[in-house]
Amino acid sequence: MDIKETTVIDKTTGEVLDSTAEIIKYKKVTEDSFISVYLNDMSGLMNIKNQTELRILAWMWKLSTYPDNEFPGNCVILGDLLMDKIEKDLNIKRQTIRNTVAHLVKTKVLIKDNQHRSTYYLNPEYFFKGKVQDLPKVRKVILQYDIDNQTNK
């Protein structure tokens, strides 16, 4: 934290005309604290119909995984512990969370992993958490998974 002091002095009289102090607080954040939104296709955001959906989606952005060698990233596992946390922190009933997640899946904002219970992916066509160079791999893995699931239904 720094303090930036500014004083304005009349050059002819030496009188102090104005004095201000500004507290500057620095916050250290890591790269994985950010999520990218693909601006050329805003339909993912346009499918959000209310504040509850946006709040739950923001939690999923925050808790989504960063890509690594084992997982493509953009993954959120909505198990009981996470559901409890969302329910408590956002003051939203569990059934509302379930309904909201179902709507986000229906509108393709989220992609449900049908092979792993309670596992969802942020649709990489709209959102991405990770390094830009990893985006093509994540898109390929998640979207191919989604296409495969659609053909197996």
N, C-alpha and C positions, 0 to 999 in steps of 0.2 A: 504494500500500500504506500502510495506517495501522496504528498500534499503539494499542490501547485498554487503558489501565491502570486497574485497579480496586484500591482499598485499603480495607480495613475496619479502622476504628480504634475501640477501646473509648473511649467518651466520658468515662468517669470517670477512667481511668488514663492515657489517651493512648497505650496500647500498641497496636501494629500487630498485629491478629489474623490478617489474611489479606491477601495481595497477589498479584494475578494480572496477567498481560499477555497480551492476545489480539492476534494479528496478523490484520488484516483485509485481504484481497486483493480488489481490484476487477478484474473482467474486462469489458472493453468488447466487446459483441457487436452485430451488426447484425440487423435484422429478418429478413433472409433466412437467418439461422442457425437458425431455428425451423421446425418442421413441425407442422401441426395434425392431430390425429386426431379423426375424427368419432365422438363418444361414443354417439350414438343408434343407431349400427349398428356394433357391434364385430366383426361377422362377418369383416371383413377381417383383423383380428388373430387371430381364432379359427381361421382357416384356416392359420395358421403352425404347422407340425407339429414343428419342432425348432429347436435353437439355431443351427444353420447357416443355416436360412432367415431367422431373425431377424437374424443378423449381416449377411447379404448385403442384406436389406431395409433395414437401418439405413444401410448404405453408399449404397444407392440413394436413401434419404431425403436423406442428406447431399449427394449429388452431383446431385440433381434440379435442373432449371432453375427459375428464378423467372419468372413471367409477364412478358412485355413486349409491344410492339406487333406483333411478328412471330410469336411462339410462345406457345401457351397456357400453358406452364409444366408442372410435374410431369413433365418429360421427362428420361429418362436414355438416353444413347447408350453402349451397352456394346461399344465397339470394342476392338481389341487392346490399346491402351495402358491403358485402364481395367481390362480383364480381367487384364492383367499386375499392375496395382497391387492389385486385390482379392486376386488369387492370392498375392502376396507379403505384403501387410499382414495378411490374415486367415489365411494359411497353409492355404488351401483349394485343392485341385486344380481346374484349369480345367473338367474334365468335371463335377465336383460343382457348380461355379457354374452351368454350363449346365443341368444337371438341376434345380437349385433354381429357377432363373429360369423354366424350363418349367413347374414345378409352381405357381409363383406366378401364371403366366399362366393355367394351367388352372383355378385357384381364383379367378380374377378379382381377385387382389390387384394384379396388374400387367396392363396392356393392351398387347399387342404391336402395333406399327405395321407392318403388312404391306407398306406402300409404301416404307419406309425400313429398310434392313438394320440390325440390332442396335439398333433404337430401341424404347424402351418408355416407357409412361406409368404413373405411380402412379395407381391408380384414385381419382379425385377423390370418389367416394362414401365412401371411407375415410380418405384422407390428402390434405393440401393444403399446398403451400409457396407463400406469397404473402400478399397483403393480402385480408382478408375480403371486401371489395367486388369483388375479381376472381374469387372462387370461382364465381358463377353462370356467367360466361363460360367459364371453364376447364371446368366440368362439361359445359356445352352442347357445346363443341368436341370434347372427348375422348370423351364418351359417345356423341355423334352419330357420331363416327368409328368407334367400336366397333360400333355398331348397323349402320352401313353395311358394315363389313367382315364382319359375321355374315351379312348378306343376300347378299353377293357370293361366299360360299364355295360 
